[in-house]
């Protein structure tokens, strides 16, 4: 399948997911109700990732023209904790990951408009110094520190690795040149243990069903012997060039099964204790590194892929986080602390806020599809 056809196919696959969210009532009323005229005290939380100048300017201008305030994180948490609504219609703007567009595009626009935001960054990927802006890359620590000290963008935790893990067989794919659909590699699962834990996979690495490290799954740990055998098999046939052969998948799959059939333990699942330790390491390490770099207390956590679990919530409390941000969240009993189950909606729907120039859902879906066809971004 060509790269263009992959992007078109992926764009259309997103449509049923969006439809399911609407059918399950996952979106707030201002998104779904075309007659909605007021937020009635609600403070929507919008989720951005990479941003483009023209699109981002349009959204900020929409907020400005329609009189919306962008809350600081402390102001928003006060609203959640106290149940008090802000005096004027308000939103919270959040950014995930920490790619270079955060500093290059979002930061100067927010400064010019007098707006505020929160950025959940992944310490493992932050660079020691800025890199040329020609290609999509990560922010540097000097840029992160600059934005946080400005008071415009409040830097918080997005876990240490932003890792995806194998969760169950069977074999789905192999790591090959067309596998990476996101320029930052965030959709690539992590393999290995300890110091060798990485998502910089070698060609031919077997890929199994995977999900966020912080989802409600134990990790499937693959057999390194099978993995290395597949990697070696690809290397002996030309490395990346091997995948240009029409029958590469058939040959590599046959080799995989031949090796797997000889393995005494092709897989094992981590224990619940191991799972808890990995989650704790990812949350505590991120908090520690960010606090050392920024010279402040980190109190907010955003789950990668917007997907957490009760184990992660409990460990986050122990680690000193005062709130958790998600994407979709199943309804929780009223007794649960709402600060740990904060829902967000994608930035596309900001233009559904009540106001002059409000866009229709049809127009928003059309633009979403066009963007996903044009770009390799994960979101």
C-alpha positions in Angstrom: 0.0 0.0 0.0 1.4 3.4 -0.9 2.0 6.0 1.8 -0.8 8.2 0.4 -3.3 5.2 0.4 -2.2 4.4 4.0 -3.1 8.0 5.1 -6.5 7.9 3.3 -7.3 4.6 4.8 -6.3 5.7 8.2 -8.3 8.9 7.9 -11.5 7.0 7.1 -10.9 4.5 9.9 -11.1 7.4 12.4 -14.7 8.2 11.3 -16.3 5.2 13.0 -14.4 6.0 16.2 -15.7 9.6 16.2 -19.2 8.3 15.5 -19.0 5.8 18.4 -18.0 8.6 20.8 -21.0 10.6 19.7 -23.4 7.7 20.1 -22.0 6.9 23.6 -22.5 10.5 24.7 -18.8 11.2 25.1 -19.0 14.8 23.9 -20.3 17.8 25.9 -23.5 19.5 24.8 -21.8 22.4 23.1 -20.3 20.0 20.6 -23.4 18.0 19.7 -26.2 20.6 20.1 -26.3 23.1 17.3 -28.7 25.3 19.3 -26.4 25.6 22.3 -26.1 29.3 23.2 -24.2 29.1 26.6 -21.7 26.8 28.4 -23.8 27.2 31.6 -20.7 27.4 33.8 -18.9 24.4 32.1 -15.2 24.9 31.4 -14.2 22.8 28.4 -10.7 21.4 28.3 -9.2 21.2 24.8 -6.5 18.9 23.8 -3.8 20.0 21.2 -0.8 18.1 19.9 1.2 19.5 17.0 -0.1 22.9 15.8 0.0 24.8 12.5 0.1 28.6 12.5 -3.0 29.3 10.4 -5.2 26.8 12.2 -4.0 27.8 15.6 -4.4 31.5 14.9 -8.0 30.9 13.7 -8.9 29.2 17.0 -7.4 31.8 19.2 -9.1 34.6 17.3 -12.4 32.7 17.7 -11.8 32.7 21.5 -10.9 36.4 21.5 -13.8 37.6 19.3 -16.3 35.7 21.4 -15.0 36.8 24.8 -13.6 33.5 26.1 -11.0 33.5 28.9 -8.2 30.9 28.9 -7.7 29.8 32.5 -4.4 29.0 34.2 -4.1 25.5 35.6 -4.6 26.6 39.2 -7.7 28.5 38.3 -9.2 25.5 36.5 -8.4 23.1 39.3 -10.1 25.5 41.8 -13.2 25.4 39.6 -13.1 21.6 39.6 -12.5 21.3 43.3 -15.0 23.9 44.5 -17.7 23.5 41.8 -17.6 27.3 41.3 -18.0 28.5 37.8 -15.7 31.3 36.4 -17.2 34.7 36.1 -16.9 34.8 32.3 -17.0 32.0 29.7 -13.7 30.1 30.0 -11.7 27.2 28.6 -8.5 25.4 29.5 -6.1 24.8 26.6 -3.8 21.8 27.0 -0.9 20.5 24.8 0.4 17.0 24.8 3.9 15.6 24.2 6.1 18.7 23.7 7.0 18.7 20.0 8.8 21.7 18.6 5.6 23.4 17.4 4.8 24.1 21.0 7.6 26.6 21.3 7.8 27.6 17.6 4.0 28.2 17.0 1.8 27.9 20.1 4.0 29.9 22.5 4.3 33.1 20.5 0.7 33.1 19.5 -0.5 32.6 23.1 1.8 35.4 24.2 0.5 37.8 21.5 -3.1 37.0 22.5 -2.5 37.2 26.2 -3.8 33.6 26.6 -2.5 30.8 28.9 -2.2 27.0 28.5 -0.8 23.8 30.0 1.7 21.6 28.3 2.2 18.0 29.3 5.6 17.0 28.1 7.6 13.7 28.0 11.0 14.2 29.7 12.6 11.2 28.0 12.3 12.9 24.6 13.2 16.5 25.4 16.5 17.7 23.8 19.4 19.3 25.6 19.6 22.1 23.0 17.3 23.4 20.2 17.5 21.7 16.8 16.9 23.1 13.3 13.2 23.7 12.8 13.1 22.1 9.3 11.9 18.8 10.5 9.4 17.9 13.2 11.2 17.2 16.4 11.0 17.6 20.2 11.4 20.8 22.2 14.6 21.4 24.0 15.0 21.9 27.8 16.0 25.6 27.4 12.7 26.1 25.4 10.7 24.2 28.0 12.2 26.2 30.8 11.6 29.5 28.9 7.9 28.7 28.4 7.3 27.7 31.9 9.0 30.7 33.5 7.0 33.0 31.2 3.8 32.1 33.0 2.2 31.6 29.6 2.5 27.9 29.4 2.5 25.8 32.6 4.7 22.7 32.0 3.4 19.5 33.6 3.9 15.7 33.3 2.9 13.4 30.4 4.8 10.4 32.0 8.4 9.7 31.4 8.3 7.5 28.3 4.8 7.9 26.7 5.2 4.2 26.1 3.0 1.7 24.3 3.4 -2.0 25.3 2.5 -5.4 23.8 -0.6 -6.7 25.6 -1.5 -9.9 23.8 -0.6 -12.1 20.8 -1.0 -13.0 17.9 1.6 -11.5 15.6 0.2 -8.4 13.9 3.1 -7.0 11.9 6.8 -6.4 11.8 8.7 -3.2 12.2 9.4 -2.0 8.7 10.0 1.4 6.9 6.3 2.1 6.3 5.2 1.2 9.9 5.8 4.6 11.5 2.8 6.8 10.8 3.7 9.5 13.3 6.8 11.7 12.7 7.8 11.4 16.4 7.4 7.6 16.5 4.9 7.7 19.4 2.9 4.8 17.8 5.9 2.5 18.0 5.7 -0.1 20.9 8.5 -0.4 23.4 10.5 -3.6 23.9 13.2 -4.9 26.2 13.9 -4.5 29.8 15.9 -2.2 32.1 18.5 -0.1 30.2 17.6 -1.7 26.9 13.9 -0.6 27.1 13.4 1.3 23.8 11.0 2.1 21.0 13.8 2.6 18.5 13.1 -0.8 17.0 15.3 -2.6 14.5 13.8 -3.7 11.2 12.0 -7.0 11.5 11.0 -6.7 15.1 7.7 -8.7 15.6 4.8 -6.5 16.5 1.9 -7.8 18.6 -1.3 -6.1 19.8 -0.3 -3.0 21.8 -1.8 -0.3 24.0 -0.7 2.4 26.4 1.4 1.5 29.3 -1.2 3.2 31.5 -4.2 1.3 30.2 -5.7 -1.5 32.2 -3.5 -4.3 30.7 -0.6 -6.3 31.9 2.4 -6.2 29.6 3.1 -9.1 27.2 6.9 -9.7 27.3 8.1 -11.2 24.0 10.9 -13.7 23.7 14.1 -11.8 22.8 15.5 -14.9 21.0 12.6 -14.8 18.5 12.9 -11.0 18.2 16.6 -11.2 17.5 16.2 -14.0 15.1 13.8 -12.0 13.0 16.0 -9.0 13.1 19.0 -11.0 12.0 17.0 -12.6 9.2 16.1 -9.2 7.8 19.7 -7.9 8.2 21.1 -10.9 6.3 18.8 -10.0 3.4 19.7 -6.4 3.0 18.0 -4.6 6.0 15.6 -1.9 4.9 16.0 -2.9 1.3 14.5 -6.3 2.1 11.1 -4.7 2.5 11.1 -3.6 -1.1 10.5 -7.2 -2.1 6.9 -8.1 -2.9 6.8 -11.2 -0.8 8.8 -9.9 2.2 5.9 -10.4 4.6 5.3 -14.0 3.6 9.0 -14.9 4.0 9.5 -13.1 7.3 6.2 -14.5 8.8 7.3 -18.0 7.9 10.7 -17.5 9.6 8.9 -16.1 12.7 6.7 -19.1 13.1 9.6 -21.5 12.5 11.5 -19.9 15.3 8.5 -19.5 17.6 7.6 -23.1 17.3 10.9 -24.0 18.8 10.6 -21.6 21.7 9.8 -23.0 25.1 8.2 -19.7 26.3 7.5 -17.4 23.4 5.7 -15.0 25.7 5.1 -14.3 29.4 2.9 -11.7 31.1 4.3 -9.4 33.7 2.9 -9.9 37.2 0.6 -7.3 38.8 3.4 -6.3 41.1 5.7 -5.7 38.1 3.0 -3.7 36.3 2.5 -1.5 39.3 6.3 -0.9 39.6 6.6 0.1 35.9 3.7 2.5 36.2 5.2 4.0 39.4 8.6 4.4 37.7 7.1 6.2 34.8 5.1 8.6 37.0 7.7 9.3 39.6 10.6 9.6 37.2 8.8 12.2 35.1 7.8 14.2 38.1 11.3 14.1 39.5 13.0 15.1 36.3 10.6 17.9 35.6 10.9 19.3 39.1 14.7 19.3 39.0 14.7 21.0 35.6 11.9 23.6 36.3 12.6 24.2 39.9 8.9 23.8 40.9 6.5 21.2 42.1 4.8 19.2 39.4 1.2 18.4 40.4 -0.7 17.5 37.2 -0.5 14.4 35.1 -1.9 13.7 31.6 -2.2 10.1 30.4 -0.6 9.2 27.1 -3.3 8.5 24.4 -5.8 9.9 27.0 -6.0 6.4 28.5 -5.5 5.7 32.2 -6.6 3.1 34.7 -7.5 2.8 38.4 -4.0 1.5 39.2 -2.4 4.5 37.6 -4.8 6.9 39.4 -4.0 5.3 42.8 -0.2 5.4 42.1 -0.4 9.0 40.9 -2.0 10.1 44.2 0.8 8.3 46.1 3.4 10.1 43.9 2.0 13.5 44.7 -0.1 14.3 41.6 -3.2 16.4 42.5 -5.1 15.9 39.2 -5.2 13.5 36.2 -6.2 14.5 32.7 -7.7 11.9 30.3 -9.5 11.9 27.0 -12.5 9.6 27.3 -13.4 8.7 30.9 -16.1 6.2 31.9 -18.6 7.6 34.3 -17.3 7.4 37.9 -19.3 7.2 41.1 -20.0 10.7 42.6 -17.7 9.8 45.6 -14.6 9.8 43.3 -12.5 12.9 43.3 -13.3 14.7 40.0 -9.7 16.1 39.9 -8.4 12.7 38.9 -10.9 12.1 36.0 -10.7 15.3 33.9 -12.1 14.8 30.4 -10.8 16.6 27.4 -12.0 17.1 23.8 -9.8 17.5 20.7 -9.0 21.0 19.6 -11.1 20.5 16.4 -14.2 21.1 18.6 -13.1 24.5 19.9 -14.9 26.0 16.9 -18.1 24.5 18.3 -18.1 26.7 21.3 -21.1 29.0 21.3 -20.3 32.2 19.5 -20.0 34.2 16.2 -18.5 32.1 13.4 -19.3 28.8 15.0 -18.6 25.9 12.6 -21.0 23.0 11.8 -20.0 19.4 12.7 -20.0 18.6 9.0 -17.4 21.2 8.3 -15.3 20.1 11.3 -15.4 16.4 10.2 -14.4 17.4 6.7 -11.4 19.4 7.9 -10.4 16.6 10.2 -10.4 14.1 7.4 -8.4 16.4 5.1 -5.8 17.0 7.8 -5.3 13.3 8.5 -4.8 12.6 4.8 -2.3 15.4 4.4 -0.1 14.6 7.5 1.6 11.8 9.2 0.8 13.2 12.7 -0.7 10.7 15.1 -3.5 13.1 16.1 
